[in-house]
Amino acid sequence: MNPIPLGWCLAGAAGTALLGAFGGWTVSDWRHDSKALDALADATKAANDSAAHMRAQGDLYEKDRQDDQSQSTVRESRINTIYHDIGIPADCAVLDAAGSVLYDAIGAANARRTGESASGLPSGGSEAVPVP
C-alpha cells in the first residue's frame, strides 16, 4: 500500500496546481506591467521631444518677432523722415462727409468711455457719404 493517503496526494496535486496558476497569473501580470511601463516611457519621451521642439520654435519666433519689431521701428522712422515735409495733395484729402463720420465715431467712442449716452447715427442726418 501507499504510505501517503490518497486524499493527501490529491490535496498536494491541487495545491501544486493552485500555486502554478497563481505563479502564471503573477508572471503574466508582471509582463503586462512591463509592457505598460514601456508604453508610458515611449509616450513620455515623445512628449518631451515635442515640448523641446515647441520650446525651440517659440524661442525662434520670439527672436524673429523682436528682429521684425526693430526693423519695423527703423522702417517707420525712415518713412516719417522721408515724408515729414511733403504735403498731401488735394485729391488724396479726406472728404468732408467721410471726415464727419470719423469725428462722430470718435465722439461716440469718447462718450461711451465716459459713460454718457451717445447717438449711434452720424450728426449729418440721413445724408449718404459719397464714395469716390
C-alpha positions as CSV (number, residue, x, y, z in Angstrom):
1,M,0.0,0.0,0.0
2,N,0.9,3.6,-0.5
3,P,2.3,5.2,2.7
4,I,0.7,8.6,1.8
5,P,-3.1,8.6,1.8
6,L,-4.9,9.3,-1.4
7,G,-6.6,12.5,0.0
8,W,-3.3,14.0,0.8
9,C,-2.0,13.2,-2.7
10,L,-5.0,14.9,-4.3
11,A,-4.7,17.9,-1.9
12,G,-1.0,18.2,-2.8
13,A,-1.7,18.0,-6.5
14,A,-4.5,20.6,-6.1
15,G,-2.1,22.8,-4.1
16,T,0.6,22.5,-6.7
17,A,-1.8,23.3,-9.5
18,L,-3.1,26.3,-7.5
19,L,0.5,27.5,-6.9
20,G,1.3,27.1,-10.6
21,A,-1.8,29.0,-11.7
22,F,-1.0,31.8,-9.2
23,G,2.6,31.9,-10.4
24,G,1.5,32.1,-14.0
25,W,-1.0,34.8,-13.1
26,T,1.7,36.8,-11.4
27,V,4.2,36.4,-14.2
28,S,1.5,37.4,-16.7
29,D,0.8,40.5,-14.6
30,W,4.5,41.4,-14.5
31,R,4.7,41.0,-18.3
32,H,1.7,43.3,-18.8
33,D,3.0,45.8,-16.3
34,S,6.3,45.8,-18.2
35,K,4.5,46.5,-21.5
36,A,2.5,49.3,-19.9
37,L,5.7,50.9,-18.4
38,D,7.4,50.6,-21.8
39,A,4.5,52.4,-23.5
40,L,4.5,55.0,-20.8
41,A,8.2,55.6,-21.2
42,D,7.8,55.9,-25.0
43,A,4.9,58.4,-24.6
44,T,6.9,60.4,-22.1
45,K,9.9,60.5,-24.4
46,A,7.6,61.6,-27.3
47,A,6.0,64.3,-25.1
48,N,9.4,65.6,-24.0
49,D,10.7,65.7,-27.6
50,S,7.5,67.5,-28.7
51,A,7.9,70.0,-25.8
52,A,11.5,70.6,-26.7
53,H,10.6,71.2,-30.3
54,M,7.8,73.6,-29.4
55,R,10.1,75.4,-27.0
56,A,12.7,75.8,-29.7
57,Q,10.1,77.0,-32.2
58,G,8.8,79.5,-29.6
59,D,12.3,80.8,-28.9
60,L,12.9,81.2,-32.7
61,Y,9.5,83.0,-33.0
62,E,10.4,85.4,-30.2
63,K,13.8,86.2,-31.8
64,D,12.2,86.8,-35.2
65,R,9.5,88.9,-33.7
66,Q,12.0,91.1,-31.9
67,D,14.1,91.4,-35.0
68,D,11.0,92.3,-37.1
69,Q,9.8,94.8,-34.5
70,S,13.1,96.6,-34.5
71,Q,13.2,96.6,-38.3
72,S,9.6,97.9,-38.4
73,T,10.6,100.7,-36.0
74,V,13.5,101.7,-38.2
75,R,11.3,101.5,-41.3
76,E,8.6,103.7,-39.7
77,S,11.2,106.2,-38.7
78,R,12.7,106.3,-42.2
79,I,9.2,106.8,-43.7
80,N,8.4,109.5,-41.2
81,T,11.7,111.2,-42.0
82,I,11.2,111.0,-45.8
83,Y,7.6,112.2,-45.8
84,H,7.8,114.7,-43.0
85,D,7.8,117.8,-45.1
86,I,5.7,116.6,-48.0
87,G,2.2,118.0,-48.2
88,I,-0.9,116.0,-49.0
89,P,-2.3,116.6,-52.5
90,A,-5.9,117.8,-52.7
91,D,-7.1,114.6,-54.5
92,C,-5.9,112.5,-51.5
93,A,-7.5,114.6,-48.8
94,V,-10.4,113.1,-46.8
95,L,-13.8,114.1,-48.0
96,D,-15.8,116.3,-45.6
97,A,-18.6,113.8,-45.3
98,A,-16.2,111.0,-44.5
99,G,-14.4,113.2,-42.0
100,S,-17.6,114.0,-40.2
101,V,-18.4,110.2,-39.9
102,L,-14.9,109.7,-38.4
103,Y,-15.4,112.6,-36.0
104,D,-18.8,111.4,-35.0
105,A,-17.4,107.9,-34.3
106,I,-14.6,109.4,-32.2
107,G,-17.2,111.4,-30.2
108,A,-19.4,108.3,-29.7
109,A,-16.4,106.3,-28.5
110,N,-15.4,109.0,-26.1
111,A,-19.0,109.3,-24.8
112,R,-19.1,105.5,-24.3
113,R,-15.8,105.7,-22.4
114,T,-17.1,108.3,-20.0
115,G,-20.4,106.6,-19.5
116,E,-22.5,109.2,-21.4
117,S,-25.1,108.1,-23.9
118,A,-24.2,108.8,-27.5
119,S,-26.2,108.6,-30.7
120,G,-25.4,105.8,-32.9
121,L,-26.2,107.8,-36.0
122,P,-23.9,110.4,-37.6
123,S,-24.9,114.0,-36.8
124,G,-25.1,114.8,-40.5
125,G,-28.6,113.3,-40.7
126,S,-29.6,110.8,-43.3
127,E,-27.2,112.1,-45.9
128,A,-25.2,109.4,-47.6
129,V,-21.5,109.5,-47.6
130,P,-20.2,109.7,-51.2
131,V,-17.7,107.0,-52.2
132,P,-15.1,108.2,-54.7
